[in-house]
């Protein structure tokens, strides 16, 4: 019979498993036994309430795993060596937390650790939870909760517009795509010709670039906002069928979307004669096979048709010859999820949030050497310095060295760009691309050469092989990097990398080849000395040349 467990919250509401005193199984109804220490006081913010018949809890200690032929020293119990316990806390600069009015022997096994500094009020005002405002609501993925939080009100309002007026409204709002290119949404909708053919709307949810992680939590926490945005966009471009292409590994997100589609159809927000408007719409959730190349819009269309995911030659463009050679509009998940908020709030409200040519908010995904990585929805134009402050600052002992403003396919920037406003225009002037706002933060203890090598290995693996420059160029650049990192490189290898990037840039059907060159050219621009340190022997080789076959 398993022992009964208790849970007690620690810092940041993380739960820690505790077990009761005693070894005998079964319930205990008597009072807690006195063992020279008082029972634990009631936690300040209990997330799980234990039964009253559970005896005082103690912490589970990890057992030291011994190796054969090696004697591990026995650790003394902290209660049996109070002096040692006190010395350990004092050496670490920490003090045990003691409840008010308790005696000296009743300390809770919790220490007060100074956390990240609170951001200033000016920086906190940069946070604009619009798209993410429902994420922390319990059961936000359910339709009843979504309707209580202004859900499907924008669809009712949009159905009172004419489709052409809705496109004009979206153009006036200045809303730009959140998938990487930043193309104006209203203009993209207008490109779909009104020629009497069947139209399609395709939502790109194939999020697979290293560092990018904003669409998956959006689909998990607020799928109905995506469904409502699909209904509004389909009404604007006169499409009666919409497809959501979800990455194959995102199984849980696909389930949430399918559940949201079923709930919306049951309530009359999808299907025949939506809300009595005479508009019909069917939404299909399609899971891909996990190929990164299918994030490119034309390769996505081929995969959706059941073919091998490979980019198409353009023109013709998807607006006129897209899915099944019919007029098709392709938008990102974040682009579509923002549409209901814009319709409800108004074009002028959306333009008032961001910068001049970059309206609205953006979900910035911070990862790497920060204390609190995660998703931060701020107004467009927020700087990296402000985002790092929101994330609690850099990790202790680390200083910013370089970062990617929009994922691994965007040129990296150095620490001198920490005050550049992160919007479409200012990042472009700084020599990079805003992309998907996946900010990977690297410190002075990280090597840009190693980072580029790992990214190139990803692009080499994910290349579909249709274009010779991309197929061969990425393969040979990985080999050159392995030669440099193994300590057998020469200064001529740097020129070879530059020539390979020149022959690859702009010579492939899609942007995978262009994105693969971004990290190489930008790292050679800002951190050429790091390459020379490996070549000259000032840095220890990362691995042996014989092991990887560098040549």
N, C-alpha and C positions, 0 to 999 in steps of 0.2 A: 504494500500500500504506500503510495508516495507521501512524502512529508508535506505538510502544509506550508505555504510560502506567504510572505508579506512583501508588499511593494512600498517603497518610500521615495518621494521625489528628491532629487538632488538639484544642483544648479541648472538653470535653464529648463527646469521641469523634466529632466531626464529621470527615468525610474530605475531604481537599483533593487535587485532581488535580495531579500533578506530571509533568513530561516530562523525558526523558533529555537529556544533552548530545549535541551533534552533530546533523547534519541528514540524514545518509544513512540510508535505510531498511534494514531487515533486522536480524537478530540480531547482537549483538556478543559475542564470546567472550573477548576480551582483557581485561586488567586495566584499571581506570579510568585515564583520562589525568590527569596532574598539570597543573592549571591554576592553580597558585599558591594552591590552597585544598584542604584535606583533604576526604575524602568525609564525607557526613553520618553521624553516629553512629547506632546502632540506636535507633529510637524506644522510649520507655518502655513503651508499651502498643500494640503494632502490631495493628491489626485485619485487615489484608490483608498477607500475606507476598509480597514481589515475587520474581521469579526471580533466580537468582544471576548470570545473565549480563547483567542490566540495569545500565547504567552510572549514575554518580551523577546524582541528580535535581536539578532546579532549579525554582523557582516560575514559573508562567505569569503574566505581567504583562498586565493589561488595557490594550489600546491605546486611546489617546485618540482619540475620533472627532471629526474636524475638520469644520467647516462651510464651505460655499463662501465664499470671500473672507475667511477668517479664518485667521491663522497661529497654530498651537499651538506653544508652546515645547517643545523637545525635552528629555525627562527624561534625566538622567544615570544611568548604571548604578550601583547602590549599591556594587559592588565597586571601581568606578573613583573613587569619591569617599567614602572611609571617614570623612573628617571630617564630611561632610554627613550620612552615615548615623548617625554617633554623635550628632551634634547633634540629629537628629530624635528619637531615642529619649530623649535627655535632656530635650528640651523637653516631651515627652509624659509624663515621669515614669516611663518604662518602661526595662527593662534586658533586653538579649538573653540568652536562656538559653544556657548553655555547659555542655557535658558535663564531668564530672569528669575531670581529667587531660588535657584537650584544650588545644591552643594557642590563641593569641589569634585567629588567622585561621580557626578552625573553628567559629564560632558557627552554631548552627542558626537558620534563618530563622523563629524563633518568639520571641515576647516574653511575659514573665510579667505577666499582667494580674490585678489583685486582683478576685476574683469576689464574689458576694453573701455576706454574713456567714452563718455557720452558725446555724440556729435553736437556741434553748435546749432543754435536755432536756425541760422541761415541755411545751413546744410540740411537740416531736417525738413525745412520748407521745400526743398527740392523733391522730396518724396510726393508723388501724385498717384495714389492707388485708384486707378480708373478701371483698367482691364483686370487687375488683380484684387479688386475690392471685395469679391465674394469668396476668395480662396480660403479664408479662415472661418467661414461660416459652416457650422456643422451640417453635413449632408448637402453641400452646395451643388453637387452634381445631380440632385434630384429635381424634378420639374416643380414640385410644390414649393420647395425652398427658393428655387430660381424665380418663380412667379411672385413670391413675397418680396423679392429684392429687385423690383422693376423689370422682371423678366417678361419678354414678348410684348412689352408696351411699344417698343420701337417698331416691331413688325406691324402692329395695328396702325401706327402712324404712317409708316412707309406705304402701306396699301392704299392710303388716301391720295398719294401722289400719282402722277403719270410717270411711266418709266423714264421718259426723257428728262422730266423735271428732277427726278431722283439722281440721275447722272450729273446734271448741272449742279445740284446741291453738293454732291460729293466732290466735284471739281472746285467749288468755292471753298470747301473746308480745307483744302491743301493737304489732304491725307495722302501719304506716300507709302509704298509697299514696305513691309517689314521682313521680307525674305532675303534681302541682301542688296538688290539693285536700287531700291528706293524710287521706283517709277511711280508717277502720280496715278492714283487708283481711278479717279474719275475719267482721266484720259484713256486708261486701259479699257475701261468698260465701254467707252465711246467707240473704240476701234472695232468692236463686234458689229458687223453690218446688219442692218435691219432689212434683210432680203427675202424673208419668208421661209428660210430654211430652219431646220431644227438646231437650236443652240444648246451648248453645254457649259456648265461651270465646273471646274476642277480645282479642288483645294489641295495644295501641296503640303502634306504633313509628314514628308519623308525627311525627318531631321536626323542627320547622321554625321555632320562635320565635327571634327574634334573641338571640344570646348563649347559647342552650341547645346543649350539645354533649356530653352524658354518655351518651346511649343509643347513638349511632353507634359510639364505640370499644368499648362493651360488646358489641355484636353482632359487631364485627369481631374482637375478641381472645378472646372467650369465648362463642361462640354456643351451645355445648352446655349451659351453665348456664341459658340461656333455654329450651331444649328440655326440660331436666329439670324446670324450674319449671312449664312448661306441662303436663307429664304429671301432676305432683302436684296442681296446681290443678284440672285436668280431672277427676281421680279424686275430688277432694273435692266438686265440684258435680255429679258424675255426667254429664259431658259426653263424648260420643264423637267430637266433631269440634271442632277448634280452628283459629283463623285468626290469622295475624300480618300486620297491615297496616303495610307498610314504606313510607316516603316514596319517591316516585318517583326522586328524585335519588340516593338511597342504593343505587346499583347493586351496589357491592361488598359491602355488608352483606347485601343480599338473596341474593347468591350464597353467602356464607358460611352463611347460615341454611338455604338449600336443601341445601347440602352436608352440614350437620349433621343435617338431617332424614333424608337418605338414609343416612348412617352410623348414626344411631340406629335406623332401621327395619331395617337389615341386622343389627344386633346384638340385635334383639328388644326394644328399649326403646320402640318405637312399632309400631303395626299391630295385628294380631290377637293376643289372649291374651298381653298384655305380661307377661313373666317368669313365665308360668304362673298368673297371678292371675285370668284370665277377663275382664280389663278390656281393651277395645278403644279405640284412639285413632288418628285420622288428623289430621295437621297440614298446613295449607295456608299457604304463604307468598304473600301477595298484594302486588304493588307498585302504589301509587297513582299519581296523575298529577301530584303536586307541589303540591296546593292546601293552603294553611295551614289553611283552614277544616275540612278533613277530620281535623285533630287533635282536634276536638270529637267526643265519642263518638257522638252520634246522626247527625251528618253523615258520620262514618266508616262507620256501618252502612249508610246509604243508598248511599255509594260502593261498599261491599263487595257490595251487591245489584245493582250495575250502573246505579244511578241517578245523577243529579247530586248532588254532595255539598252538602247543605244541612241545617241543624239542624232537628230535629223539635220539635213542641210537646209539652211534658210537663206532666202525666201523659197517657198511661201511660209508665212508666219502662222502660228496657231490661231490668231484672231480670225483668219479666213479659212485655214485648212488645218484644223487641230484634230481633236478626237474623232475618229472615223471620217476624217476629211471634212468635218463640219466646223462652223465658227465656234471657237472655244475661248473662254476666258480662264486664265490660271492665276490664282492668288494664293498667298501664304496663309497659314493658320492665324498668325498674329494680325495680319491685315484684315481678315474677315471678322475676327473676334472684336475688333475695334469699331466695326460699322454700326452695331446697335447703339453704342454709346454716343457716336457722332450724330446719329439721327435723333436721339432723345435730347442731347445737350445743345445741338445747333452748330452750324459751321463756324460762327464767330467765336463761340466758346472753345472749340477745338483749336482754332488758330491762336487763341490767346494763351495757351499753355506752353507751347514750344517756342522755338526761335523763329527767325524771319521766314526762312524757306524750309523749315523742318517743323511742321505743326504737330501738336499732340504730345503724348507720352511715349516712352520706350522702356521695354523690360531689359535692363542691363544684367547680364549673367556674369557674375564675378566668381572666378575660381583661381586656385593657386595660392600664393603666399600672403593671404589675408586671414585675419582672425575669424571673420564670420562670412564665409563664402555663401552665395545664394543669389536669389532674384531680387533686384531692386528696380521698381518702376518709378522713374523720375521723368521730369520734363526734358524734352530734347534740348541738348546744349549743356547738360551737366558735364563737368570735367572729371577726369580720373581722380584727381586729388580729392574731390568731394565724395566720389564713390568709395574710395579707400577709407575715408573718414567714417562714412556710413557703415562700412564693413568692419569697423573696430580698429583700423590701422593695419600696418604690415605686421607680420609675425615677428616675435621678439628675436632680435639678432639678425634681421634681414632688412636690406634696403632695396628699393625698386631699381631694377636695371633695364628691363624691357617688358613690353606687353603687346598683345594683339588686340586691336580695337573691335574686330568682328570675326573672330575665329581664325583657324590656321590658314585659310586661303587668303587672308588680307596681309599686306606688308606690315611687319612689326614696327613699332615705334619705341623710342628710347625714353629714359627718365626725363629728358628735357621737354617732352611733349605732355607732361602731366597736367598742365593747365590748358590744354587745347579743348575747346567745347566739343563734346562728342555728338555732333550732328552731321548731316550728309555733306554740307558744304565745307565746314571747317576741317573735318578729318580729311577730305579730299585735298584741301590746300596743304595740309601737313604731309601729304605724300602717301596716304593710305586710303582705305575704304571702310565705311562704317559697318557694312555687312550685316550680320545677325547680332551685333553688339555682344558677342561672346568674348569678354575680356579675360584673357588668361594672364595672370600677373606672375612675373618671374623676378627673382631677386638677384643680388650679387653672388649668391651661392649656386646659381643655375647657369648652365652653359648654353649659349645660343646655337653653337655648332651641333651639340647633341640634340637640341630641340628640333632643328631643321632636319637632321638625319631621321628622326622618328616620324616627323610629318611626311617626309618624302617616301618613307617606307609605306606609309598609309596610302599615299596617292599612287604609288607603283602597284600596290595590291588592288586598289579599287578602280584602276583604269580599265575601261571596257576593251581596249586594244584596237578600236576602229581606226584611230588616227596614228600614223607612224611616229610623228614627233612626240606625242604623249606616251605612246607605248614604249618606245626605245629611249626617249630622253629621260624619263623618270627612272628607268632601270639603270642607266649608266650614271646618272647623278647620285643614286644610292651607292653605287660602287665607288665613286670618287670620294664620297663622304666616309665610307668605311676605310678607304685607304688613308685619309687624313687622320681619322680618329684612332687608327692603329699605329700611328707614328711613322708611316712610310710614305707620307705625302710629300709633294714638292711645291714650290711657289707656282709652277706652271699649272697645277691643278685648279688654282683660283681662276685663272684665265679660262681654263676648260669649263668650269662651272658657269662663268659669265657667257661664254659662247653657246653653251647648251641652253641656257635660259633665253638667249636672244633667238635661237632657232625654234624654241618651243612657244614663246609668247605670240599669241595671235594666229597660230598655225594649226589649231585644232577646232573641231566642230563645236565644242562646248567650252565652258569656263574651267574645266578641271585642269587642263594644261596651264592656263594662265594662273590659276590659284596655286599650283605647285611651284611656280617660279617666284611667287611673292616673297616667301620666307627666305629664299636663297639670296635674291638681289638685295633685300632690305638688311639682312644680317651682314652681308659683305659691305654694305654701305656704312653701317654703324659699328660693327664689331669685327672688322677685318683682323685686328690684332689677336683675337681669340683663335682664328684660323692659323695665324702665323706661329702662335705659341705651341700648337700641336705639331706643326711642320718643323719648327726649330728645336723641339724637344724640351721646351720650358714647361709643358704640361704633360702629366703622365698619360700614356695611351689608354684609351677606354677599354680596349680589348686587344687580343693577339691577332695579328694579320693572318696567321695560319688557320686559326679557328674559323674565320669568316670567309677565307678565300679571296681577300682583297687583291686586286690586280689592276 
